[in-house]
Amino acid sequence: MFEIGDNIVYPMQGAGVIESIQEKEVQGETQQYFVIRLLIKKMEVMIPISKMDNSRIRLVVDSKTLENVLNNFHNGESDRTLPYKERFKVNMEKMKTGNIEEGAEVVRDLMRIDKVKALNSSEKQMLGNASKILISELGLIKGINENEAKELLYG
């Protein structure tokens, strides 16, 4: 169970902080909601506590896990054999998991492809979203701002 003040990651949305728990009535049903402030879009979302288990929301990873992710990001191998459609599908599935390792692989692999040949608009958009999510979690873990997180990630 999550608590107020927890740093979390909401898959496909990015990192945020649980700010409060509020009770709201929606369609005649009263429920408790976590109020989460997302860093990327500077917005708040409310998620029913009863739906948290199915949301794939997770706590941010610890520093040791982050170091492993960054090492794989900088030194890991990319599979460049997949055709575009299959690669897009695989990358989308990775993004939906909310797993930091898989999200970092998407960023790494798309950046490497982009250096060789320009990405199409769908993959450019995916790279942008995946980068923002990774940078938001990196910033929360390290306690640094977006520019410092980019510097740590991209050098």
C-alpha positions as CSV (number, residue, x, y, z in Angstrom):
1,M,0.0,0.0,0.0
2,F,1.2,3.5,-0.8
3,E,1.4,6.4,1.6
4,I,1.3,10.2,1.3
5,G,4.7,11.4,0.4
6,D,5.7,8.3,-1.6
7,N,7.6,8.9,-4.8
8,I,6.0,6.8,-7.5
9,V,6.0,6.1,-11.2
10,Y,2.7,5.9,-13.2
11,P,3.3,3.9,-16.4
12,M,3.0,6.0,-19.5
13,Q,2.7,9.2,-17.4
14,G,6.0,9.4,-15.4
15,A,7.2,10.0,-11.9
16,G,5.2,11.8,-9.2
17,V,4.5,12.2,-5.6
18,I,1.4,11.1,-3.7
19,E,0.3,14.3,-2.1
20,S,-2.9,13.4,-0.3
21,I,-5.9,11.0,0.0
22,Q,-9.3,12.5,-0.7
23,E,-12.8,11.2,-0.5
24,K,-15.0,12.0,-3.5
25,E,-18.4,11.0,-4.7
26,V,-18.6,10.0,-8.3
27,Q,-21.8,8.8,-9.9
28,G,-23.3,8.3,-6.4
29,E,-20.4,6.2,-5.1
30,T,-18.1,7.5,-2.5
31,Q,-14.5,6.4,-2.8
32,Q,-11.0,7.3,-1.5
33,Y,-8.5,8.6,-4.0
34,F,-4.8,9.1,-4.1
35,V,-4.0,12.6,-5.3
36,I,-0.7,12.3,-7.3
37,R,1.3,15.3,-8.5
38,L,3.0,14.3,-11.8
39,L,6.3,16.0,-12.5
40,I,6.2,15.9,-16.3
41,K,3.0,17.7,-17.1
42,K,2.9,19.5,-13.7
43,M,-0.6,18.1,-13.2
44,E,-2.5,16.2,-10.6
45,V,-4.3,12.9,-11.1
46,M,-6.7,11.2,-8.8
47,I,-6.7,7.4,-8.8
48,P,-9.2,5.4,-6.7
49,I,-7.3,3.5,-4.0
50,S,-9.3,0.4,-4.9
51,K,-7.8,0.5,-8.5
52,M,-4.2,1.0,-7.4
53,D,-3.3,-2.7,-7.7
54,N,-4.3,-2.8,-11.4
55,S,-2.7,0.5,-12.3
56,R,0.9,-0.8,-12.4
57,I,1.9,2.2,-10.3
58,R,5.1,1.5,-8.4
59,L,7.5,3.1,-6.1
60,V,10.6,4.7,-7.7
61,V,13.6,2.3,-7.8
62,D,16.4,2.5,-5.3
63,S,19.9,4.0,-6.1
64,K,21.5,0.6,-6.7
65,T,18.8,-0.4,-9.2
66,L,19.2,3.0,-10.9
67,E,23.0,2.5,-11.2
68,N,22.4,-0.8,-12.9
69,V,19.8,0.8,-15.3
70,L,22.3,3.6,-16.1
71,N,25.1,1.1,-16.8
72,N,22.8,-0.9,-19.1
73,F,21.7,2.4,-20.7
74,H,25.2,3.4,-21.6
75,N,26.8,0.0,-22.2
76,G,24.0,-2.5,-23.1
77,E,23.5,-4.0,-26.5
78,S,20.7,-2.9,-28.8
79,D,18.8,-5.3,-31.1
80,R,18.8,-3.6,-34.5
81,T,17.4,-6.5,-36.5
82,L,13.6,-5.8,-35.9
83,P,11.6,-4.2,-38.6
84,Y,9.9,-1.0,-37.7
85,K,6.4,-2.3,-37.0
86,E,7.7,-5.1,-34.8
87,R,10.1,-2.8,-33.0
88,F,7.3,-0.3,-32.4
89,K,5.1,-2.9,-30.9
90,V,7.8,-4.3,-28.7
91,N,8.8,-0.9,-27.5
92,M,5.1,0.0,-26.7
93,E,4.8,-3.1,-24.6
94,K,7.9,-2.2,-22.7
95,M,6.6,1.3,-22.1
96,K,3.3,0.0,-20.8
97,T,5.0,-2.1,-18.1
98,G,6.3,1.0,-16.3
99,N,9.5,-0.9,-15.7
100,I,12.5,1.5,-15.5
101,E,14.9,-1.0,-17.2
102,E,12.6,-1.5,-20.1
103,G,11.8,2.2,-20.5
104,A,15.5,3.0,-20.5
105,E,16.1,0.3,-23.2
106,V,13.5,2.0,-25.4
107,V,15.2,5.4,-25.0
108,R,18.7,3.9,-25.6
109,D,17.7,1.9,-28.6
110,L,15.7,4.6,-30.3
111,M,18.4,7.2,-29.7
112,R,20.9,4.8,-31.3
113,I,18.7,4.3,-34.3
114,D,18.1,8.0,-34.6
115,K,21.8,8.6,-34.9
116,V,22.0,6.3,-37.9
117,K,18.8,7.3,-39.6
118,A,15.9,9.6,-38.7
119,L,13.1,8.1,-36.8
120,N,9.6,8.3,-38.2
121,S,7.1,10.5,-36.3
122,S,5.6,7.7,-34.2
123,E,9.0,6.6,-32.9
124,K,10.1,10.2,-32.4
125,Q,7.1,10.8,-30.2
126,M,7.7,7.5,-28.4
127,L,11.4,8.5,-27.8
128,G,10.3,11.9,-26.4
129,N,7.7,10.4,-24.0
130,A,10.0,7.6,-22.9
131,S,12.8,10.1,-22.3
132,K,10.6,12.4,-20.2
133,I,9.4,9.4,-18.1
134,L,13.0,8.2,-17.5
135,I,14.2,11.7,-16.7
136,S,11.4,12.3,-14.3
137,E,12.2,9.2,-12.3
138,L,15.9,9.8,-12.4
139,G,15.3,13.4,-11.0
140,L,13.1,12.1,-8.2
141,I,15.6,9.4,-7.1
142,K,18.6,11.7,-7.2
143,G,16.8,14.8,-6.0
144,I,17.9,16.8,-9.0
145,N,16.1,19.0,-11.6
146,E,15.3,18.0,-15.1
147,N,18.4,19.6,-16.7
148,E,20.7,17.8,-14.2
149,A,18.9,14.5,-14.9
150,K,19.4,15.0,-18.6
151,E,23.1,15.7,-18.1
152,L,23.5,12.6,-16.0
153,L,21.7,10.5,-18.6
154,Y,23.1,11.9,-21.9
155,G,26.4,13.4,-20.7
